[in-house]
Amino acid sequence: MVTRDQRLAEFDGLGAPAPGEPVQVLCEDKSGTYLLPFVCTHADGQWRNAVTGDLVQALVIGWRRSVK
């Protein structure tokens, strides 16, 4: 089983990405960590689904640039 620290090591984003930049995000809840199945953007302190614009209703603990 992959540990939280091992999973976080895969998400090297420091600070916040540039506003509007599509990124993958790692989230965490009481069950553990998980990768959202869609790319997100970050602006004004909020994470949003890059396609729909919906607010992400999860605790984001890491991000990385999207693989194209």
C-alpha positions in Angstrom: 0.0 0.0 0.0 1.3 3.4 -0.9 1.8 5.7 2.1 0.6 9.3 2.3 4.2 10.6 2.1 4.9 8.5 -1.0 1.8 9.8 -2.7 2.6 13.4 -1.7 6.1 13.0 -3.2 4.5 12.6 -6.6 2.9 16.0 -6.3 5.8 18.5 -6.3 3.8 21.7 -6.8 4.8 24.3 -4.3 2.6 27.2 -3.4 -0.2 27.6 -5.9 -0.1 27.1 -9.7 -0.5 30.1 -12.0 -4.2 31.2 -12.2 -6.0 29.2 -14.8 -3.2 26.6 -15.3 -4.7 23.1 -15.6 -3.3 20.8 -12.9 -3.9 17.4 -11.3 -4.8 17.6 -7.6 -4.3 15.2 -4.7 -7.1 15.3 -2.1 -7.4 13.8 1.3 -10.3 12.7 3.5 -10.8 10.4 6.5 -10.3 7.4 4.2 -7.0 8.5 2.7 -5.6 10.3 -0.3 -7.0 10.2 -3.8 -6.4 11.8 -7.2 -9.4 13.7 -8.7 -10.5 12.2 -12.0 -10.4 15.7 -13.7 -8.0 18.5 -14.1 -8.4 21.6 -11.9 -7.5 25.3 -11.9 -6.7 27.5 -8.9 -7.6 31.2 -8.6 -8.5 33.5 -5.7 -7.8 30.7 -3.2 -10.3 28.3 -4.7 -9.8 25.0 -6.6 -12.2 24.5 -9.5 -12.9 21.8 -12.1 -11.1 23.1 -15.2 -13.9 22.0 -17.6 -17.1 22.7 -15.6 -15.9 25.5 -13.3 -17.5 23.8 -10.4 -15.9 24.4 -7.0 -13.9 21.4 -5.7 -15.5 20.2 -2.4 -12.5 18.4 -1.1 -9.3 19.1 0.9 -6.5 19.6 -1.7 -3.2 18.6 -0.3 -1.0 18.7 -3.4 -0.9 19.5 -7.1 1.2 18.8 -10.2 1.2 20.0 -13.7 -1.1 17.9 -15.9 0.4 15.4 -18.2 -0.6 16.2 -21.8 
